[in-house]
Amino acid sequence: MRSPTFALQRQAAYNGDGVRVGKTIGAATTEYLVDLAATLPVVISDTDAVYLYGLDIIAQQLG
């Protein structure tokens, strides 16, 4: 007997400048806050935490 295989749908969202601003995997959606004034946009994401960066880390939210 074979065990069923489940595939999660993955989508990415980009703004008009081509910067990734979000993703959806299955039913979980992650939105990114991106500082476009920075030299290079920096996005840090984790499944259990959200980080807000400017020139350095500004805030962290766990869970």
CYANA upper distance limits for C-alpha pairs under 8 A (distance plus 0.5 A):
  8 LEU  CA     25 ILE  CA      6.77
  8 LEU  CA     26 GLY  CA      5.48
  9 GLN  CA     24 THR  CA      8.21
  9 GLN  CA     25 ILE  CA      6.20
  9 GLN  CA     26 GLY  CA      5.67
 10 ARG  CA     23 LYS  CA      7.83
 10 ARG  CA     24 THR  CA      6.11
 10 ARG  CA     25 ILE  CA      5.02
 10 ARG  CA     26 GLY  CA      7.01
 11 GLN  CA     23 LYS  CA      6.06
 11 GLN  CA     24 THR  CA      5.59
 11 GLN  CA     25 ILE  CA      7.08
 12 ALA  CA     20 ARG  CA      7.49
 12 ALA  CA     21 VAL  CA      8.32
 12 ALA  CA     22 GLY  CA      6.32
 12 ALA  CA     23 LYS  CA      4.76
 12 ALA  CA     24 THR  CA      6.88
 13 ALA  CA     20 ARG  CA      6.28
 13 ALA  CA     21 VAL  CA      6.13
 13 ALA  CA     22 GLY  CA      5.42
 13 ALA  CA     23 LYS  CA      6.37
 14 TYR  CA     18 GLY  CA      5.89
 14 TYR  CA     19 VAL  CA      5.78
 14 TYR  CA     20 ARG  CA      4.78
 14 TYR  CA     21 VAL  CA      5.78
 14 TYR  CA     22 GLY  CA      7.49
 15 ASN  CA     19 VAL  CA      6.07
 15 ASN  CA     20 ARG  CA      7.06
 15 ASN  CA     21 VAL  CA      6.94
 19 VAL  CA     41 PRO  CA      8.28
 20 ARG  CA     32 TYR  CA      8.20
 21 VAL  CA     31 GLU  CA      6.44
 21 VAL  CA     32 TYR  CA      5.30
 21 VAL  CA     33 LEU  CA      7.32
 21 VAL  CA     34 VAL  CA      7.58
 22 GLY  CA     29 THR  CA      7.82
 22 GLY  CA     30 THR  CA      5.92
 22 GLY  CA     31 GLU  CA      4.66
 22 GLY  CA     32 TYR  CA      5.83
 23 LYS  CA     29 THR  CA      6.30
 23 LYS  CA     30 THR  CA      5.80
 23 LYS  CA     31 GLU  CA      7.05
 24 THR  CA     28 ALA  CA      6.10
 24 THR  CA     29 THR  CA      4.76
 24 THR  CA     30 THR  CA      6.74
 25 ILE  CA     29 THR  CA      7.04
 32 TYR  CA     43 VAL  CA      7.15
 32 TYR  CA     45 SER  CA      8.35
 33 LEU  CA     43 VAL  CA      7.86
 33 LEU  CA     52 LEU  CA      7.70
 34 VAL  CA     41 PRO  CA      6.55
 34 VAL  CA     42 VAL  CA      6.98
 34 VAL  CA     43 VAL  CA      6.80
 35 ASP  CA     41 PRO  CA      6.38
 35 ASP  CA     42 VAL  CA      7.66
 35 ASP  CA     53 TYR  CA      8.09
 35 ASP  CA     54 GLY  CA      6.94
 36 LEU  CA     40 LEU  CA      8.01
 36 LEU  CA     41 PRO  CA      6.16
 37 ALA  CA     41 PRO  CA      8.26
 38 ALA  CA     42 VAL  CA      8.45
 38 ALA  CA     54 GLY  CA      7.82
 38 ALA  CA     55 LEU  CA      7.85
 42 VAL  CA     53 TYR  CA      7.60
 43 VAL  CA     53 TYR  CA      8.12
 44 ILE  CA     50 VAL  CA      7.99
 44 ILE  CA     51 TYR  CA      6.62
 44 ILE  CA     52 LEU  CA      8.23
 44 ILE  CA     53 TYR  CA      8.49
 45 SER  CA     49 ALA  CA      7.40
 45 SER  CA     50 VAL  CA      6.35
 45 SER  CA     51 TYR  CA      7.13
 46 ASP  CA     50 VAL  CA      6.94
 48 ASP  CA     62 LEU  CA      6.47
 48 ASP  CA     63 GLY  CA      5.36
 49 ALA  CA     60 GLN  CA      7.45
 49 ALA  CA     61 GLN  CA      6.04
 49 ALA  CA     62 LEU  CA      4.83
 49 ALA  CA     63 GLY  CA      6.12
 50 VAL  CA     60 GLN  CA      6.17
 50 VAL  CA     61 GLN  CA      5.62
 50 VAL  CA     62 LEU  CA      6.99
 51 TYR  CA     57 ILE  CA      7.65
 51 TYR  CA     58 ILE  CA      8.16
 51 TYR  CA     59 ALA  CA      6.32
 51 TYR  CA     60 GLN  CA      5.05
 51 TYR  CA     61 GLN  CA      7.04
 52 LEU  CA     57 ILE  CA      6.53
 52 LEU  CA     58 ILE  CA      5.95
 52 LEU  CA     59 ALA  CA      5.60
 52 LEU  CA     60 GLN  CA      6.89
 53 TYR  CA     57 ILE  CA      4.94
 53 TYR  CA     58 ILE  CA      5.86
 53 TYR  CA     59 ALA  CA      7.71
 54 GLY  CA     58 ILE  CA      6.97
